[in-house]
């Protein structure tokens, strides 16, 4: 699978593609280290999830897609915390996600003022 060939190759676009094909790890064990299962494939999604996310992405992204029988599926790309200094919050009632950024400069100034 070549992700650059996808119509939307953003992190959330790739995640949406994985939900559409219902496979979490389509290239295992060929290109990703995994035990070669013979009888079953544990990476196949039997049902559409309500939320599908992946961490360690380059940037925050979200997408709402329709799954089986019109079921809404929230796809979220969670950015690398070490680089972006942010986390993602998800409101389970509205299915709205938010990126919360930490301002490290404010924390550093507050610590200096306390000394």
C-alpha positions as CSV (number, residue, x, y, z in Angstrom):
1,X,0.0,0.0,0.0
2,X,1.4,3.4,-1.0
3,X,-0.2,6.2,1.0
4,X,1.0,8.8,-1.5
5,X,-1.4,7.3,-4.0
6,X,-4.4,8.0,-1.8
7,X,-6.7,10.9,-2.7
8,X,-6.2,12.3,0.8
9,X,-2.8,11.3,2.2
10,X,-3.0,13.5,5.3
11,X,-2.7,11.5,8.6
12,X,-6.5,11.6,9.1
13,X,-7.1,10.7,5.5
14,X,-4.9,7.6,5.9
15,X,-6.7,6.7,9.1
16,X,-10.0,7.0,7.3
17,X,-8.7,4.7,4.6
18,X,-7.8,2.1,7.2
19,X,-11.3,2.3,8.6
20,X,-12.8,1.9,5.1
21,X,-10.7,-1.2,4.3
22,X,-11.3,-2.4,7.9
23,X,-7.7,-3.3,8.5
24,X,-5.4,-1.7,11.2
25,X,-2.1,-2.9,9.7
26,X,-2.5,-3.9,6.1
27,X,1.2,-4.5,5.3
28,X,2.0,-6.7,8.3
29,X,4.0,-8.9,8.4
30,X,5.6,-8.0,5.1
31,X,6.8,-4.5,5.9
32,X,6.0,-4.3,9.6
33,X,7.3,-6.7,12.2
34,X,4.4,-8.9,13.2
35,X,3.8,-12.5,13.9
36,X,2.6,-14.2,10.7
37,X,-0.9,-15.4,11.7
38,X,-2.1,-18.3,9.5
39,X,-5.8,-19.0,10.5
40,X,-7.0,-15.5,11.5
41,X,-5.9,-11.9,11.1
42,X,-6.2,-10.0,14.4
43,X,-5.8,-6.7,12.6
44,X,-9.1,-6.9,10.8
45,X,-11.9,-4.8,12.3
46,X,-15.1,-6.8,12.6
47,X,-17.2,-3.7,13.3
48,X,-16.8,0.0,12.5
49,X,-15.4,1.9,15.5
50,X,-17.0,5.0,17.0
51,X,-13.5,6.6,17.2
52,X,-10.3,5.7,15.5
53,X,-7.1,7.5,16.3
54,X,-3.3,7.2,16.0
55,X,-0.6,9.0,17.9
56,X,2.8,10.2,16.9
57,X,1.5,12.1,13.8
58,X,3.1,15.2,12.4
59,X,0.1,17.4,13.2
60,X,-3.4,17.4,14.7
61,X,-6.2,16.5,12.3
62,X,-9.7,15.3,12.6
63,X,-12.3,13.9,10.2
64,X,-15.9,12.8,10.6
65,X,-16.8,10.0,8.2
66,X,-19.8,7.7,7.7
67,X,-19.5,4.0,8.3
68,X,-21.9,1.1,8.1
69,X,-25.6,2.1,8.0
70,X,-24.8,5.8,8.3
71,X,-22.8,5.3,11.6
72,X,-20.6,8.4,12.3
73,X,-16.9,7.6,12.9
74,X,-14.5,10.2,14.3
75,X,-11.0,9.8,13.0
76,X,-8.3,11.7,14.9
77,X,-4.6,12.2,14.2
78,X,-2.8,12.9,17.5
79,X,0.4,15.0,17.1
80,X,3.8,14.1,18.6
81,X,3.8,15.6,22.1
82,X,7.5,16.0,22.2
83,X,7.4,18.3,19.1
84,X,4.0,20.0,19.3
85,X,3.5,20.2,23.1
86,X,-0.2,19.4,22.7
87,X,-2.7,16.8,23.6
88,X,-6.1,16.0,22.0
89,X,-9.3,16.1,24.0
90,X,-12.5,14.4,22.8
91,X,-16.0,15.3,24.0
92,X,-17.8,11.9,23.9
93,X,-21.2,13.5,23.8
94,X,-20.7,15.8,20.8
95,X,-17.8,13.8,19.3
96,X,-15.9,17.1,18.9
97,X,-12.1,16.9,19.4
98,X,-9.9,19.8,20.4
99,X,-6.1,20.2,20.4
100,X,-4.9,21.6,23.7
101,X,-1.5,23.3,23.5
102,X,0.8,23.7,26.5
103,X,2.7,27.0,26.6
104,X,6.0,26.0,28.0
105,X,7.2,29.7,28.1
106,X,4.4,30.6,30.6
107,X,5.3,27.6,32.8
108,X,9.0,28.6,32.8
109,X,8.2,32.2,33.6
110,X,6.0,31.1,36.5
111,X,8.7,28.9,37.9
112,X,11.2,31.8,37.7
113,X,8.8,34.2,39.5
114,X,8.4,31.7,42.4
115,X,12.1,31.6,43.1
